[in-house]
Amino acid sequence: MINLQFFTSNKYKQFLKIFKQKLYFFCYNLAFNIQKRSFYAT
């Protein structure tokens, strides 16, 4: 059973904020590394 109170709590909102930031940085680094690799390949 999912605790709905958790999903409306501030702790969850804080978690979501941090999770989004981490996901953004991960994607940014990934894109940067791919660009760098393709740059050196040519």
A tleap script that builds the chain and sets N, CA, C and O, in Angstrom:
source leaprc.protein.ff14SB
mol = sequence {
  NMET ILE ASN LEU GLN PHE PHE THR SER ASN
  LYS TYR LYS GLN PHE LEU LYS ILE PHE LYS
  GLN LYS LEU TYR PHE PHE CYS TYR ASN LEU
  ALA PHE ASN ILE GLN LYS ARG SER PHE TYR
  ALA CTHR
}
set mol.1.N position { 0.842 -1.204 0.000 }
set mol.1.CA position { 0.000 0.000 0.000 }
set mol.1.C position { 0.882 1.261 0.000 }
set mol.1.O position { 1.784 1.412 0.824 }
set mol.2.N position { 0.596 2.135 -0.929 }
set mol.2.CA position { 1.359 3.382 -1.034 }
set mol.2.C position { 0.814 4.392 -0.034 }
set mol.2.O position { -0.393 4.614 0.060 }
set mol.3.N position { 1.732 4.994 0.706 }
set mol.3.CA position { 1.342 6.014 1.669 }
set mol.3.C position { 1.184 7.341 0.941 }
set mol.3.O position { 2.171 7.956 0.539 }
set mol.4.N position { -0.058 7.780 0.772 }
set mol.4.CA position { -0.328 8.998 0.023 }
set mol.4.C position { 0.149 10.244 0.750 }
set mol.4.O position { 0.430 11.271 0.131 }
set mol.5.N position { 0.235 10.144 2.065 }
set mol.5.CA position { 0.683 11.282 2.845 }
set mol.5.C position { 2.140 11.633 2.532 }
set mol.5.O position { 2.548 12.793 2.585 }
set mol.6.N position { 2.902 10.599 2.207 }
set mol.6.CA position { 4.306 10.816 1.847 }
set mol.6.C position { 4.416 11.628 0.567 }
set mol.6.O position { 5.279 12.499 0.452 }
set mol.7.N position { 3.547 11.348 -0.389 }
set mol.7.CA position { 3.613 11.994 -1.695 }
set mol.7.C position { 3.191 13.458 -1.655 }
set mol.7.O position { 3.536 14.234 -2.545 }
set mol.8.N position { 2.447 13.830 -0.624 }
set mol.8.CA position { 2.029 15.226 -0.493 }
set mol.8.C position { 2.904 15.981 0.490 }
set mol.8.O position { 2.761 17.191 0.662 }
set mol.9.N position { 3.801 15.266 1.128 }
set mol.9.CA position { 4.644 15.888 2.150 }
set mol.9.C position { 5.771 16.720 1.538 }
set mol.9.O position { 6.099 16.577 0.360 }
set mol.10.N position { 6.345 17.575 2.347 }
set mol.10.CA position { 7.446 18.422 1.904 }
set mol.10.C position { 8.703 17.610 1.660 }
set mol.10.O position { 9.543 17.978 0.839 }
set mol.11.N position { 8.825 16.506 2.376 }
set mol.11.CA position { 9.990 15.632 2.222 }
set mol.11.C position { 10.033 15.066 0.808 }
set mol.11.O position { 11.095 14.954 0.196 }
set mol.12.N position { 8.854 14.711 0.303 }
set mol.12.CA position { 8.766 14.175 -1.053 }
set mol.12.C position { 9.093 15.250 -2.088 }
set mol.12.O position { 9.789 14.987 -3.070 }
set mol.13.N position { 8.589 16.456 -1.861 }
set mol.13.CA position { 8.864 17.562 -2.779 }
set mol.13.C position { 10.354 17.872 -2.817 }
set mol.13.O position { 10.917 18.157 -3.874 }
set mol.14.N position { 10.983 17.810 -1.647 }
set mol.14.CA position { 12.426 18.045 -1.533 }
set mol.14.C position { 13.188 16.948 -2.282 }
set mol.14.O position { 14.153 17.218 -2.996 }
set mol.15.N position { 12.728 15.706 -2.102 }
set mol.15.CA position { 13.339 14.565 -2.776 }
set mol.15.C position { 13.242 14.709 -4.284 }
set mol.15.O position { 14.201 14.443 -5.007 }
set mol.16.N position { 12.077 15.132 -4.750 }
set mol.16.CA position { 11.829 15.282 -6.178 }
set mol.16.C position { 12.736 16.355 -6.769 }
set mol.16.O position { 13.253 16.209 -7.877 }
set mol.17.N position { 12.921 17.437 -6.013 }
set mol.17.CA position { 13.757 18.550 -6.436 }
set mol.17.C position { 15.203 18.085 -6.620 }
set mol.17.O position { 15.833 18.377 -7.636 }
set mol.18.N position { 15.718 17.362 -5.629 }
set mol.18.CA position { 17.089 16.862 -5.665 }
set mol.18.C position { 17.244 15.820 -6.776 }
set mol.18.O position { 18.250 15.789 -7.486 }
set mol.19.N position { 16.223 14.967 -6.905 }
set mol.19.CA position { 16.251 13.921 -7.926 }
set mol.19.C position { 16.304 14.527 -9.327 }
set mol.19.O position { 17.056 14.059 -10.183 }
set mol.20.N position { 15.509 15.563 -9.555 }
set mol.20.CA position { 15.493 16.237 -10.851 }
set mol.20.C position { 16.836 16.876 -11.149 }
set mol.20.O position { 17.319 16.821 -12.280 }
set mol.21.N position { 17.441 17.483 -10.136 }
set mol.21.CA position { 18.749 18.121 -10.305 }
set mol.21.C position { 19.811 17.091 -10.661 }
set mol.21.O position { 20.627 17.306 -11.557 }
set mol.22.N position { 19.790 15.972 -9.948 }
set mol.22.CA position { 20.770 14.914 -10.205 }
set mol.22.C position { 20.595 14.336 -11.598 }
set mol.22.O position { 21.573 14.045 -12.287 }
set mol.23.N position { 19.344 14.171 -12.009 }
set mol.23.CA position { 19.034 13.642 -13.323 }
set mol.23.C position { 19.514 14.610 -14.402 }
set mol.23.O position { 20.059 14.196 -15.425 }
set mol.24.N position { 19.305 15.896 -14.161 }
set mol.24.CA position { 19.728 16.932 -15.102 }
set mol.24.C position { 21.246 16.938 -15.271 }
set mol.24.O position { 21.757 16.986 -16.390 }
set mol.25.N position { 21.955 16.889 -14.151 }
set mol.25.CA position { 23.411 16.894 -14.214 }
set mol.25.C position { 23.950 15.637 -14.882 }
set mol.25.O position { 24.938 15.687 -15.614 }
set mol.26.N position { 23.294 14.509 -14.624 }
set mol.26.CA position { 23.705 13.243 -15.237 }
set mol.26.C position { 23.560 13.312 -16.752 }
set mol.26.O position { 24.463 12.926 -17.494 }
set mol.27.N position { 22.407 13.810 -17.201 }
set mol.27.CA position { 22.150 13.932 -18.637 }
set mol.27.C position { 23.099 14.934 -19.281 }
set mol.27.O position { 23.569 14.730 -20.400 }
set mol.28.N position { 23.373 16.014 -18.564 }
set mol.28.CA position { 24.277 17.051 -19.068 }
set mol.28.C position { 25.692 16.495 -19.243 }
set mol.28.O position { 26.335 16.730 -20.266 }
set mol.29.N position { 26.167 15.765 -18.251 }
set mol.29.CA position { 27.499 15.162 -18.318 }
set mol.29.C position { 27.589 14.123 -19.419 }
set mol.29.O position { 28.599 14.009 -20.113 }
set mol.30.N position { 26.504 13.363 -19.562 }
set mol.30.CA position { 26.453 12.330 -20.587 }
set mol.30.C position { 26.542 12.958 -21.971 }
set mol.30.O position { 27.308 12.502 -22.819 }
set mol.31.N position { 25.762 13.998 -22.192 }
set mol.31.CA position { 25.765 14.694 -23.482 }
set mol.31.C position { 27.125 15.326 -23.750 }
set mol.31.O position { 27.613 15.319 -24.880 }
set mol.32.N position { 27.728 15.872 -22.699 }
set mol.32.CA position { 29.039 16.512 -22.830 }
set mol.32.C position { 30.107 15.492 -23.218 }
set mol.32.O position { 30.954 15.759 -24.069 }
set mol.33.N position { 30.054 14.320 -22.582 }
set mol.33.CA position { 31.032 13.268 -22.874 }
set mol.33.C position { 30.883 12.719 -24.283 }
set mol.33.O position { 31.872 12.411 -24.947 }
set mol.34.N position { 29.637 12.598 -24.736 }
set mol.34.CA position { 29.387 12.103 -26.090 }
set mol.34.C position { 29.909 13.106 -27.119 }
set mol.34.O position { 30.521 12.722 -28.116 }
set mol.35.N position { 29.661 14.386 -26.870 }
set mol.35.CA position { 30.156 15.446 -27.756 }
set mol.35.C position { 31.677 15.435 -27.819 }
set mol.35.O position { 32.267 15.569 -28.891 }
set mol.36.N position { 32.300 15.275 -26.658 }
set mol.36.CA position { 33.750 15.275 -26.550 }
set mol.36.C position { 34.331 14.097 -27.332 }
set mol.36.O position { 35.333 14.237 -28.034 }
set mol.37.N position { 33.695 12.948 -27.201 }
set mol.37.CA position { 34.167 11.741 -27.856 }
set mol.37.C position { 34.049 11.855 -29.375 }
set mol.37.O position { 34.963 11.481 -30.110 }
set mol.38.N position { 32.913 12.376 -29.831 }
set mol.38.CA position { 32.714 12.505 -31.266 }
set mol.38.C position { 33.624 13.589 -31.842 }
set mol.38.O position { 33.988 13.548 -33.017 }
set mol.39.N position { 33.986 14.557 -31.001 }
set mol.39.CA position { 34.896 15.624 -31.416 }
set mol.39.C position { 36.299 15.058 -31.644 }
set mol.39.O position { 36.974 15.420 -32.608 }
set mol.40.N position { 36.726 14.173 -30.754 }
set mol.40.CA position { 38.063 13.573 -30.880 }
set mol.40.C position { 38.104 12.494 -31.961 }
set mol.40.O position { 39.167 12.176 -32.493 }
set mol.41.N position { 36.946 11.942 -32.276 }
set mol.41.CA position { 36.878 10.870 -33.263 }
set mol.41.C position { 37.100 11.404 -34.672 }
set mol.41.O position { 37.633 10.709 -35.536 }
set mol.42.N position { 36.684 12.647 -34.889 }
set mol.42.CA position { 36.801 13.215 -36.238 }
set mol.42.C position { 38.171 13.832 -36.456 }
set mol.42.O position { 38.447 14.357 -37.534 }
savepdb mol mol.pdb
quit
